[in-house]
Amino acid sequence: MMKKYLPIILVKIYRLLKNRIIFYNFKKNLKNANLENREIKLVIGSGNTLYKGWLLSDLPWFDILDLNKLKIFFPEKRISRILTEHVFEHLTSKEGIIAINNLKQILKKNSVIRLAVPDGFHSNENYIDQVKPGSSNEIGHKELYNYKTIQKLFDDDFEIKFLEYFNENKEFVYNNWNNNIDEGFIKRSRFNDHRNDENNINYSSLIIEAVLKNSN
């Protein structure tokens, strides 16, 4: 009986310890950034991400649907850049609007949200089957956005810049952009996902930047 449940127990312990380490490092790095008055860049839903110069956050202690939890760490608008890769598809569209509005309360004017989600207009049908809500491959997906619907998460205070995506004609659109750690690295992108080659785009993302032009 013990052998049957031991692996599950070990996984839970590993995840708990990992989350506590992320939390500890987050608080330490945030404190140092505030003391030195450095630019604050934040990764939401960090998972296995480890990017120098970025604060890493994750559930349950950093919940973008709970403004009070965000304000604990950011009582003032201090953040200049946010990176979130394949997080918002785990929220409903209504939750996504709430999340963006909450993040808006901790963002500085002219700050940037670099956001990547699965692309609902992707040309690869196998890809769509993998990422659509209800798929057994991607448990927990609630929305499948395209370049038109993703804009509805943002109000008029944001200016949306499309970096790469498929349009409704299954044509891939790429606007020259810097995919680097300093500005926010997106792994699941046209030129960085190992499943792609020179001629085939088997896995990519709908990637945008939302620039906060007005901040009250």
Secondary structure, DSSP 8 states (H G I E B T S, - for coil): -HHHHHHHHHHHHHHHHHHHHHHHHHHHHHHHHHHTT--EEEESS-TT---TT-EE--TTTS-TT-HHHHHHH-SS--EEEEEEES-GGGS-HHHHHHHHHHHHTTEEEEEEEEEEE--TT-S-HHHHHHHSTT-SSSTT------TTGGGGGS-TTEEEEEEEEE-TTS-EEE-----STTT---SSSTTT-TT--SS---S--EEEEEEE----
